[in-house]
Amino acid sequence: MAGQRPCFVAVHVGAGWHSHSAEPAYCAAMRQACSVARDCIEAGEPAERAAAAAVALLEDAPVTNAGRGSSLTEEGAVENDASVMAGDGAFGAVGAASGLRNAVAVAACLAAETRERLPAGRVHPMMLAGDGARRWALARGLPAAASARDAEEWHVTDAAVRRWRRYQALAAAADLACLDEGGDADRIGHGSPACGAAAGSADSECKVHDTVGAVCVGPGGAAAAAVSSGGIALKAPGRVGEAAIYGAGCWAANPDAASDRPGVAAGPPGVCAADALTCTFGVRAELPLRDP
């Protein structure tokens, strides 16, 4: 029965402290993401498509630091990093990309195309950065901003702008504190008491939001992982974070019967070991897709 096919799904909405007032929104987003991934697997979709669908839903949730509502760059724009990896080694990523409806969907499409061969010795891209990702997405009919100028305003929310202004003020205060202590910010650094006191609240605020992700294992043990991130607050334009880097943002490997290796899928940085361990056990568990 399709409803009894074994699978494993886990999602993550960001490391760090999260306010209790936002907990219902986070929990609702996670439940919906798990449900979307489960439905994909139940419909016979591959694990990587299920993982990407779950992360796309998290990107659409304004409470996460991915997609809509992401942290803003120094210039006040959203630049997303995302990657998808399937257990057979297929990998796709976008870095510092603006104007993508769902960065993870573009990463998933890139991963799928890497399995295809091109004539004349050419190869499909595994990762695209900057505005090239937006143009590539448009060429394949994926939702994206019509121009680079339009892309500058995509996914920017009022809440993100308020945080951006607060971070700017805190960063400026930290710089002044460092200079007042000795006049040499480079020499004093972040270890000084004054600089630490001024920057401490900004640093803790930045830790509230982090990479979101999903790990999925299908009925046959095929594993996949997907991640997406808006990056750190006040990052330099063009910065590509770990979420887009092969082997750093996510990882997946299908089971290998010859070596008795179980399938493994690892999610966002900071929880890779836990997710990989959980998924190792998940491969061998026979979990119903829906409650009886």
Stockholm file with secondary structure:
# STOCKHOLM 1.0

chainA/1-292         MAGQRPCFVAVHVGAGWHSHSAEPAYCAAMRQACSVARDCIEAGEPAERAAAAAVALLEDAPVTNAGRGSSLTEEGAVENDASVMAGDGAFGAVGAASGLRNAVAVAACLAAETRERLPAGRVHPMMLAGDGARRWALARGLPAAASARDAEEWHVTDAAVRRWRRYQALAAAADLACLDEGGDADRIGHGSPACGAAAGSADSECKVHDTVGAVCVGPGGAAAAAVSSGGIALKAPGRVGEAAIYGAGCWAANPDAASDRPGVAAGPPGVCAADALTCTFGVRAELPLRDP
#=GR chainA/1-292 SS CGGGCCCEEEEECCSSCCCGGGHHHHHHHHHHHHHHHHHHHHTTCCHHHHHHHHHHHHHHSTTSSSSTTCCCBTTSCCCEEEEEEETTSCEEEEEEECSBSCHHHHHHHHHHHTTSCCGGGCCCCSEEETHHHHHHHHHTTCCBCSSHHHHTTTTCCHHHHHHHHHHHHHHHHHHHHHHHHHSCHHHHGGGSHHHHHHHHHHHHHHTTCCCEEEEEECTTSCEEEEEEECCSTTBCTTCCCGGGSTTTSCEEECCBTTTTBCCEEECSTTSHHHHHHHHHHHHHCCCCSSCC
#=GC SS_cons         CGGGCCCEEEEECCSSCCCGGGHHHHHHHHHHHHHHHHHHHHTTCCHHHHHHHHHHHHHHSTTSSSSTTCCCBTTSCCCEEEEEEETTSCEEEEEEECSBSCHHHHHHHHHHHTTSCCGGGCCCCSEEETHHHHHHHHHTTCCBCSSHHHHTTTTCCHHHHHHHHHHHHHHHHHHHHHHHHHSCHHHHGGGSHHHHHHHHHHHHHHTTCCCEEEEEECTTSCEEEEEEECCSTTBCTTCCCGGGSTTTSCEEECCBTTTTBCCEEECSTTSHHHHHHHHHHHHHCCCCSSCC
//
